[in-house]
């Protein structure tokens, strides 16, 4: 048997079920990652699908993955090319019999899968897909099918907490030395991807660095070294600095850490250091993350449609000038502006900020929420299709918010930035 692991948003070696399955019998195993040029193209609105922040984080992630795999005697090929060309070629070259990959269901990914399938001999290659991005595995949730997932988060959370268990992490052991060979291809640079190199902004909340090794360091720091986890619920609505929230989103998004790993580290922390409402709240937020994935599984392409999963018909505008004002932090609301400038300069924005700028765009200005969601997709270092579109629908009133709230931006600024420090930090003086 010859095994190929096609890495996508599961860029880790520990608790990676595809890698575990491929390597457990110590048969020949290699890995591949494709930097798909289509991910870095400019769209019709004039911005890139992936901007420099996430691209840089991804390249750092790949470097770390390649090293960590080499330690396990598993070679990783990295190509700046399309998967439907690269994967079949590797399959032929290495007489691959089993292809392992994380299961994705959104249209772009399914389309690429289908193209890859067209170019390989399906009778000779077994296609083995695993859901590996969840906290609660789809086979373990208390719903017989995805269409039974409730539209209200609390209902979902309570039932899962009561009736489902989180699976233990799988641990990958090294392959025999003979499995390893040096793959000559080097990792492309930002410039190779058509993006400019840049330095971390001096006001950046957090110096995100890609890779599983850094994700594990962040857990160690946020949990055990600083014990910030013990006050997470109290600080999570903060706006400035590295300690107000976990900052684990970027690693979770490209799968360089699994949600299960974080869950089990929280359990360790609760046993060794402290267990309180704050420590639980990080799990609560990870369940939100799962929930949006299940909503996406349930509703399919509807999460990308203007009327959302609610099929609500609102009057939406789409004004270029408004879009420029919003993205450049040039609106009448200094709190919105500060957040949008932070995103533009760093690729990150707090959860409090995201909710406010989204509400302002979709509810105050009644502008088409999808272009704003696309802009977030471009800019965010932690872009995750389900969390992004799920939260956007929620804030635009076409998703899972049973109360359909609109934020009072001035009041939000008074509550969360009473002294105006955050606004001063980012607004041009
Ligand atoms: P923490 O507060 O430390 O939370 C821990 C983890 O829980 C996060 O890393 C994340 O994985 C999960 N989480 C927390 N809040 C949410 C939430 N509301 N929805 C889903 N998961 C959550 N998050 C993304 O990861 N990718 C996105 O593309 C994304 N787009 C968003 C768009 C909008 C309009 C809004 C309102 C929110 C969006 N979020 C997104 C959710 C949230 O803002 C970020 O997960 C969070 O700010 C990341 O910082 P953190 O890791 O320090 O979060």
Boltz pocket constraint, residues with backbone or C-beta under 6 A from the ligand:
constraints:
  - pocket:
      binder: B
      contacts: [[A, 236], [A, 245], [A, 246], [A, 247], [A, 248], [A, 249], [A, 250], [A, 252], [A, 253], [A, 282], [A, 285], [A, 286], [A, 288], [A, 289], [A, 292], [A, 349], [A, 350], [A, 351], [A, 352], [A, 354], [A, 355], [A, 358], [A, 376], [A, 380], [A, 382], [A, 383], [A, 384], [A, 385], [A, 387], [A, 388], [A, 389], [A, 391], [A, 392], [A, 395]]
      max_distance: 6.0
